[in-house]
Amino acid sequence: MNRKPDILPNSLPPRGLSRREAAAYVGVSESTFDAMVADGRMPPPKRIGARCVWDRAKVDRAFEAIPGDDAGQDDDTWSDVDAA
């Protein structure tokens, strides 16, 4: 398999993530990530030409808004978080 050479230094992670990278970034499968986008727990992608790219900063904010095991938190959707 041909691997793309690393262009950015390790200290500068990419801002835009592919679907596969975004799913791995939050620790879920691609199909689970798709479901999270569909139900509003994750942001929609930006379209750049034919590519779909997820903004890492928005993915971070959406992930932070997902309730944890400590229950009692409100279930926010991405649109709620983005409006804040």
Phi and psi restraints in degrees (value plus and minus 20) as a CYANA .aco file:
   2 ASN   PHI     -99.5   -59.5
   2 ASN   PSI     109.0   149.0
   3 ARG   PHI    -126.9   -86.9
   3 ARG   PSI     115.1   155.1
   4 LYS   PHI     -86.7   -46.7
   4 LYS   PSI     112.8   152.8
   5 PRO   PHI     -86.2   -46.2
   5 PRO   PSI     126.2   166.2
   6 ASP   PHI     -90.5   -50.5
   6 ASP   PSI     104.0   144.0
   7 ILE   PHI    -117.9   -77.9
   7 ILE   PSI     -62.0   -22.0
   8 LEU   PHI    -106.1   -66.1
   8 LEU   PSI     125.8   165.8
   9 PRO   PHI     -88.4   -48.4
   9 PRO   PSI     136.6   176.6
  10 ASN   PHI     -78.4   -38.4
  10 ASN   PSI     -46.2    -6.2
  11 SER   PHI     -96.7   -56.7
  11 SER   PSI     -26.9    13.1
  12 LEU   PHI    -146.8  -106.8
  12 LEU   PSI      66.5   106.5
  13 PRO   PHI     -88.5   -48.5
  13 PRO   PSI     133.3   173.3
  14 PRO   PHI     -85.4   -45.4
  14 PRO   PSI     125.3   165.3
  15 ARG   PHI     -98.6   -58.6
  15 ARG   PSI     -58.0   -18.0
  16 GLY   PHI    -115.9   -75.9
  16 GLY   PSI     114.0   154.0
  17 LEU   PHI    -139.4   -99.4
  17 LEU   PSI     120.0   160.0
  18 SER   PHI     -90.1   -50.1
  18 SER   PSI     149.8   189.8
  19 ARG   PHI     -77.4   -37.4
  19 ARG   PSI     -66.0   -26.0
  20 ARG   PHI     -82.2   -42.2
  20 ARG   PSI     -65.0   -25.0
  21 GLU   PHI     -86.0   -46.0
  21 GLU   PSI     -61.5   -21.5
  22 ALA   PHI     -84.0   -44.0
  22 ALA   PSI     -61.6   -21.6
  23 ALA   PHI     -82.8   -42.8
  23 ALA   PSI     -66.8   -26.8
  24 ALA   PHI     -84.0   -44.0
  24 ALA   PSI     -56.5   -16.5
  25 TYR   PHI     -79.7   -39.7
  25 TYR   PSI     -59.3   -19.3
  26 VAL   PHI    -114.6   -74.6
  26 VAL   PSI     -21.7    18.3
  27 GLY   PHI      63.5   103.5
  27 GLY   PSI      10.0    50.0
  28 VAL   PHI    -148.8  -108.8
  28 VAL   PSI     147.8   187.8
  29 SER   PHI     -92.4   -52.4
  29 SER   PSI     144.6   184.6
  30 GLU   PHI     -82.8   -42.8
  30 GLU   PSI     -58.5   -18.5
  31 SER   PHI     -88.6   -48.6
  31 SER   PSI     -57.3   -17.3
  32 THR   PHI     -86.9   -46.9
  32 THR   PSI     -60.3   -20.3
  33 PHE   PHI     -81.3   -41.3
  33 PHE   PSI     -63.4   -23.4
  34 ASP   PHI     -77.3   -37.3
  34 ASP   PSI     -63.0   -23.0
  35 ALA   PHI     -85.0   -45.0
  35 ALA   PSI     -57.5   -17.5
  36 MET   PHI     -87.5   -47.5
  36 MET   PSI     -55.9   -15.9
  37 VAL   PHI     -87.5   -47.5
  37 VAL   PSI     -64.5   -24.5
  38 ALA   PHI     -82.6   -42.6
  38 ALA   PSI     -56.8   -16.8
  39 ASP   PHI    -114.5   -74.5
  39 ASP   PSI     -16.7    23.3
  40 GLY   PHI      72.0   112.0
  40 GLY   PSI     -17.8    22.2
  41 ARG   PHI     -96.4   -56.4
  41 ARG   PSI     -42.1    -2.1
  42 MET   PHI    -143.5  -103.5
  42 MET   PSI     132.4   172.4
  43 PRO   PHI     -92.7   -52.7
  43 PRO   PSI     138.1   178.1
  44 PRO   PHI     -93.4   -53.4
  44 PRO   PSI     141.9   181.9
  45 PRO   PHI     -99.1   -59.1
  45 PRO   PSI     144.0   184.0
  46 LYS   PHI    -110.7   -70.7
  46 LYS   PSI     121.9   161.9
  47 ARG   PHI    -118.3   -78.3
  47 ARG   PSI     102.2   142.2
  48 ILE   PHI    -141.8  -101.8
  48 ILE   PSI      80.4   120.4
  49 GLY   PHI      43.6    83.6
  49 GLY   PSI    -146.1  -106.1
  50 ALA   PHI    -110.5   -70.5
  50 ALA   PSI     -23.7    16.3
  51 ARG   PHI    -112.5   -72.5
  51 ARG   PSI     128.0   168.0
  52 CYS   PHI    -125.6   -85.6
  52 CYS   PSI     106.1   146.1
  53 VAL   PHI    -149.9  -109.9
  53 VAL   PSI     109.2   149.2
  54 TRP   PHI    -114.5   -74.5
  54 TRP   PSI     114.7   154.7
  55 ASP   PHI     -96.1   -56.1
  55 ASP   PSI      96.0   136.0
  56 ARG   PHI     -77.5   -37.5
  56 ARG   PSI     -57.6   -17.6
  57 ALA   PHI     -85.0   -45.0
  57 ALA   PSI     -60.1   -20.1
  58 LYS   PHI     -89.9   -49.9
  58 LYS   PSI     -57.3   -17.3
  59 VAL   PHI     -83.0   -43.0
  59 VAL   PSI     -61.2   -21.2
  60 ASP   PHI     -78.6   -38.6
  60 ASP   PSI     -68.3   -28.3
  61 ARG   PHI     -84.0   -44.0
  61 ARG   PSI     -60.8   -20.8
  62 ALA   PHI     -85.7   -45.7
  62 ALA   PSI     -60.3   -20.3
  63 PHE   PHI     -84.4   -44.4
  63 PHE   PSI     -61.2   -21.2
  64 GLU   PHI     -82.4   -42.4
  64 GLU   PSI     -48.6    -8.6
  65 ALA   PHI    -101.7   -61.7
  65 ALA   PSI     -32.1     7.9
  66 ILE   PHI     -91.8   -51.8
  66 ILE   PSI     107.7   147.7
  67 PRO   PHI     -81.0   -41.0
  67 PRO   PSI     126.5   166.5
  68 GLY   PHI    -115.5   -75.5
  68 GLY   PSI    -189.1  -149.1
  69 ASP   PHI     -89.8   -49.8
  69 ASP   PSI     -30.9     9.1
  70 ASP   PHI     -99.4   -59.4
  70 ASP   PSI     -10.5    29.5
  71 ALA   PHI      17.1    57.1
  71 ALA   PSI     155.6   195.6
  72 GLY   PHI      60.7   100.7
  72 GLY   PSI     -25.6    14.4
  73 GLN   PHI    -107.2   -67.2
  73 GLN   PSI     133.3   173.3
  74 ASP   PHI     -94.6   -54.6
  74 ASP   PSI     127.2   167.2
  75 ASP   PHI    -106.7   -66.7
  75 ASP   PSI      80.5   120.5
  76 ASP   PHI    -108.7   -68.7
  76 ASP   PSI     126.7   166.7
  77 THR   PHI    -119.2   -79.2
  77 THR   PSI     147.7   187.7
  78 TRP   PHI     -78.5   -38.5
  78 TRP   PSI     -59.8   -19.8
  79 SER   PHI     -82.4   -42.4
  79 SER   PSI     -54.0   -14.0
  80 ASP   PHI     -85.7   -45.7
  80 ASP   PSI     -63.9   -23.9
  81 VAL   PHI     -87.5   -47.5
  81 VAL   PSI     -64.2   -24.2
  82 ASP   PHI     -84.6   -44.6
  82 ASP   PSI     -52.1   -12.1
  83 ALA   PHI     -93.7   -53.7
  83 ALA   PSI     -39.9     0.1
